[in-house]
Amino acid sequence: MPVELSGVRVLIVDDSATSREIITKLIASLGMRSSEAAGGALALDLLARAVEENDPFLVAVIDMQMPEMNGEELGYAIKADPALAKTPMILLTSLSDRRNWKMIGFAGCASKPIRRDDLVNALSQALGDQNGSSLQPVRKLEEKPAVLQSFAGVQSRILLVEDNFVNQQVAVGILKKFGLNADIAWNGVEALKALESSAYALVLMDMRMPVMDGVEATRQIRSPQSAVLDHNIPIIAMTANAMQADRDLCKDAGMNDFVAKPVEPAVLMKTLQRWLLPAK
């Protein structure tokens, strides 16, 4: 059954003005309404404002390759916000850069430069899935596979140490999908204070932060002279620089494990399982 596209409000997110213009013209030819954002931060603001104005975007078309916040990171941020989480998303990317877009929560994926027919198909699938049409729905992360259920009953309080707001929202959203709760510390100093007063099962620690970075914070957590409650708490490093030197630095500081940023849910899940679940 065809999906009615006329009048549907679409948000186009792409750092290329030329690409936005092309997609805007295609959207207009379909009788749809569109707005543009040159980056993820503005996109999140426009999405939230549209909800507040009771005229939400019914679908977002998001480019993968963008500076500061790429399409994958923006997708996670949208899914992490309860007010925006149900917004259908379409990822625009090259054939060589098709990551796990279904696991992120995108309803469709199309190649650039996008053709009109491909855009119509992607929009129809995204909106059709939302409205319960006969179109084959993609597998969303919310449909938890059995492996995600293994965190049930685990002491689930996590301390997330991260200075970037978007990265915080992405990580918290992923953890919630796993059934895990997280408190946030903005730097190493705040992390130490939190660990001195509260018990946590595990720490997710960004390496690069102002005031006190993750490496120094880990050294102090491991020090018997510090006032933290548990000097042996599992600490997982998070960094955008997936270099062996960074891994060695994390290990030398006393970190237990390592995940690269942007964090992929499947990788984070396996890492958390190693440290939160009892050995069999």
C-alpha positions as CSV (number, residue, x, y, z in Angstrom):
1,M,0.0,0.0,0.0
2,P,1.6,3.3,-1.0
3,V,2.5,5.8,1.7
4,E,1.1,9.3,1.4
5,L,4.1,11.7,1.3
6,S,2.3,15.0,0.6
7,G,2.5,17.5,3.4
8,V,4.9,15.4,5.5
9,R,7.5,17.4,7.3
10,V,11.1,16.3,6.7
11,L,14.4,17.5,8.3
12,I,17.4,17.3,6.0
13,V,20.7,17.1,7.9
14,D,23.9,17.5,5.8
15,D,26.9,19.7,6.1
16,S,27.1,20.2,2.3
17,A,24.9,23.1,1.1
18,T,24.8,21.7,-2.4
19,S,23.6,18.3,-1.1
20,R,20.9,20.0,1.0
21,E,19.7,22.0,-2.0
22,I,19.4,18.9,-4.1
23,I,17.5,16.9,-1.5
24,T,15.3,19.9,-0.7
25,K,14.3,20.1,-4.4
26,L,13.5,16.4,-4.5
27,I,11.5,16.7,-1.3
28,A,9.5,19.7,-2.7
29,S,8.7,17.8,-5.9
30,L,7.0,15.2,-3.7
31,G,4.8,17.8,-2.0
32,M,6.6,17.5,1.3
33,R,7.7,20.2,3.7
34,S,11.3,20.5,4.6
35,S,13.8,22.3,6.9
36,E,17.6,22.1,6.8
37,A,20.4,21.7,9.3
38,A,24.1,21.8,8.5
39,G,25.0,19.8,11.5
40,G,23.9,17.5,14.4
41,A,23.6,20.1,17.1
42,L,21.3,22.3,15.0
43,A,19.3,19.2,14.0
44,L,18.7,18.2,17.6
45,D,17.6,21.8,18.4
46,L,15.2,21.9,15.4
47,L,13.7,18.5,16.2
48,A,13.1,19.4,19.8
49,R,11.6,22.8,18.8
50,A,9.3,21.2,16.3
51,V,7.9,18.9,19.0
52,E,7.4,21.8,21.4
53,E,5.5,23.6,18.6
54,N,3.3,20.6,18.0
55,D,4.5,20.3,14.4
56,P,7.1,17.5,14.7
57,F,9.3,16.3,11.8
58,L,7.8,13.0,10.7
59,V,11.2,11.8,9.3
60,A,14.8,12.9,9.3
61,V,17.2,12.4,6.3
62,I,20.7,12.4,7.7
63,D,24.1,12.4,6.0
64,M,26.7,10.0,7.5
65,Q,29.9,12.0,6.8
66,M,29.6,15.3,8.8
67,P,32.2,17.1,11.0
68,E,31.8,17.3,14.8
69,M,28.9,14.9,14.9
70,N,28.5,12.3,12.1
71,G,25.2,10.7,11.1
72,E,25.8,7.6,13.3
73,E,26.4,9.8,16.4
74,L,23.3,11.9,15.6
75,G,21.2,8.8,15.2
76,Y,22.2,7.6,18.6
77,A,21.5,11.1,20.1
78,I,18.0,11.1,18.6
79,K,17.2,7.6,19.9
80,A,18.5,8.6,23.3
81,D,16.0,11.5,23.7
82,P,12.6,10.1,24.7
83,A,10.9,13.1,23.0
84,L,12.6,12.3,19.7
85,A,13.2,8.6,19.8
86,K,10.3,7.6,17.6
87,T,11.4,9.9,14.7
88,P,12.0,7.7,11.7
89,M,15.5,8.3,10.2
90,I,17.1,7.7,6.8
91,L,20.9,7.5,6.6
92,L,22.6,8.8,3.5
93,T,26.0,7.3,2.9
94,S,28.4,5.8,0.4
95,L,28.3,2.2,-0.4
96,S,31.7,1.7,1.3
97,D,30.5,3.2,4.6
98,R,27.3,1.2,5.4
99,R,27.7,0.4,9.0
100,N,25.2,-1.2,11.3
101,W,22.5,1.4,10.4
102,K,19.7,-0.9,11.5
103,M,21.2,-1.5,14.9
104,I,21.6,2.3,15.4
105,G,17.8,2.6,14.7
106,F,17.7,4.0,11.2
107,A,14.6,2.9,9.2
108,G,16.4,3.1,5.9
109,C,19.7,3.7,4.2
110,A,20.4,5.2,0.7
111,S,23.5,6.0,-1.3
112,K,24.6,9.4,-2.3
113,P,24.1,11.1,-4.6
114,I,20.5,10.0,-4.0
115,R,18.1,9.6,-6.9
116,R,14.4,10.5,-6.7
117,D,13.1,7.0,-6.9
118,D,15.6,5.8,-4.1
119,L,14.5,8.7,-1.9
120,V,10.8,7.9,-2.4
121,N,11.4,4.2,-1.5
122,A,13.4,5.2,1.6
123,L,10.8,7.7,2.7
124,S,7.9,5.2,2.1
125,Q,9.7,2.5,4.1
126,A,10.5,4.8,7.0
127,L,6.9,6.2,7.2
128,G,5.3,2.9,6.4
129,D,7.2,1.2,9.2
130,Q,6.0,3.9,11.6
131,N,2.4,3.6,10.5
132,G,2.3,-0.2,10.6
133,S,2.0,-0.8,6.9
134,S,2.7,-4.1,5.2
135,L,6.3,-2.9,4.4
136,Q,8.9,-5.2,6.1
137,P,10.0,-3.4,9.2
138,V,13.7,-3.1,10.1
139,R,15.0,-4.7,13.3
140,K,15.3,-2.0,15.9
141,L,17.6,-2.1,18.9
142,E,14.5,-2.0,21.1
143,E,13.6,-5.5,20.0
144,K,16.2,-6.8,22.4
145,P,17.9,-10.1,21.3
146,A,18.3,-12.7,24.0
147,V,21.9,-11.6,24.7
148,L,20.7,-8.2,26.0
149,Q,18.5,-9.8,28.6
150,S,21.6,-11.2,30.3
151,F,22.1,-8.0,32.3
152,A,18.8,-8.7,34.2
153,G,19.5,-8.9,37.9
154,V,22.9,-7.4,37.6
155,Q,24.0,-4.5,39.9
156,S,23.5,-2.1,37.1
157,R,24.6,1.3,38.3
158,I,27.3,2.7,35.9
159,L,29.3,5.9,36.3
160,L,29.8,7.6,32.9
161,V,32.7,10.0,32.9
162,E,32.4,12.2,29.7
163,D,32.7,15.9,29.1
164,N,30.8,16.0,25.7
165,F,27.0,16.4,26.1
166,V,26.1,14.6,22.9
167,N,28.5,11.7,23.7
168,Q,26.8,11.6,27.1
169,Q,23.3,11.3,25.6
170,V,24.4,8.7,23.1
171,A,26.1,6.5,25.8
172,V,23.2,6.8,28.3
173,G,20.7,5.9,25.5
174,I,22.7,2.8,24.6
175,L,23.0,1.8,28.3
176,K,19.2,2.2,28.8
177,K,18.6,-0.1,25.8
178,F,20.7,-2.7,27.7
179,G,18.6,-2.1,30.9
180,L,21.5,-0.4,32.7
181,N,21.4,2.9,34.6
182,A,24.1,5.6,34.4
183,D,25.1,8.6,36.5
184,I,27.2,11.3,34.7
185,A,30.5,13.0,35.8
186,W,31.8,15.7,33.5
187,N,35.5,15.1,34.3
188,G,37.9,13.1,36.5
189,V,37.5,15.3,39.6
190,E,33.7,14.8,39.5
191,A,34.2,11.1,39.0
192,L,36.4,10.8,42.1
193,K,33.9,12.6,44.2
194,A,31.1,10.3,42.9
195,L,33.2,7.2,43.7
196,E,33.9,8.4,47.2
197,S,30.3,8.7,48.1
198,S,28.4,6.0,46.0
199,A,28.9,2.4,45.0
200,Y,29.0,1.6,41.3
201,A,29.4,-1.6,39.3
202,L,31.6,-0.1,36.6
203,V,33.1,3.1,35.2
204,L,33.0,4.2,31.6
205,M,35.9,6.7,31.4
206,D,36.6,9.1,28.6
207,M,40.4,9.6,28.1
208,R,40.4,13.2,27.0
209,M,38.7,15.6,29.4
210,P,39.5,19.1,30.9
211,V,40.2,19.6,34.6
212,M,41.3,15.9,35.0
213,D,41.5,13.4,32.2
214,G,40.6,9.8,32.4
215,V,44.1,8.5,32.7
216,E,44.9,10.6,35.8
217,A,41.5,9.8,37.3
218,T,42.1,6.1,36.9
219,R,45.5,6.4,38.6
220,Q,43.9,8.1,41.5
221,I,41.1,5.6,41.7
222,R,43.6,2.7,41.8
223,S,45.8,4.5,44.5
224,P,45.3,3.1,48.0
225,Q,45.6,6.7,49.3
226,S,42.5,7.9,47.5
227,A,39.1,8.0,49.3
228,V,37.1,6.0,46.7
229,L,35.0,3.2,48.0
230,D,36.3,0.5,45.6
231,H,39.9,0.8,44.3
232,N,39.3,-2.3,42.1
233,I,36.2,-1.2,40.3
234,P,36.2,-2.1,36.6
235,I,37.1,0.9,34.4
236,I,36.5,0.8,30.7
237,A,38.3,3.5,28.7
238,M,36.5,5.4,25.8
239,T,38.5,7.3,23.3
240,A,38.2,8.4,19.7
241,N,41.9,7.5,19.1
242,A,41.9,3.8,18.7
243,M,45.7,3.6,18.7
244,Q,47.9,0.9,20.3
245,A,49.6,3.7,22.3
246,D,46.3,4.7,23.8
247,R,45.5,1.1,24.7
248,D,48.9,0.8,26.4
249,L,48.4,4.1,28.2
250,C,45.0,2.9,29.5
251,K,46.4,-0.4,30.7
252,D,49.4,1.2,32.4
253,A,47.0,3.6,34.3
254,G,45.0,0.6,35.5
255,M,42.0,0.5,33.2
256,N,40.5,-2.9,32.6
257,D,39.3,-2.6,29.0
258,F,38.9,-0.3,26.0
259,V,36.1,0.8,23.6
260,A,36.6,3.1,20.6
261,K,34.4,6.1,20.0
262,P,31.9,6.5,18.4
263,V,30.7,3.7,20.6
264,E,29.0,0.8,18.8
265,P,26.3,-0.9,20.8
266,A,27.3,-4.5,20.0
267,V,31.0,-3.8,21.0
268,L,30.0,-2.0,24.2
269,M,27.6,-4.8,25.1
270,K,30.3,-7.5,24.8
271,T,32.7,-5.4,26.8
272,L,30.2,-4.8,29.6
273,Q,29.4,-8.5,29.7
274,R,33.0,-9.3,30.4
275,W,33.0,-7.2,33.5
276,L,29.4,-7.2,34.8
277,L,28.4,-10.8,34.3
278,P,29.7,-13.6,36.6
279,A,32.2,-16.0,35.0
280,K,30.7,-19.2,33.9
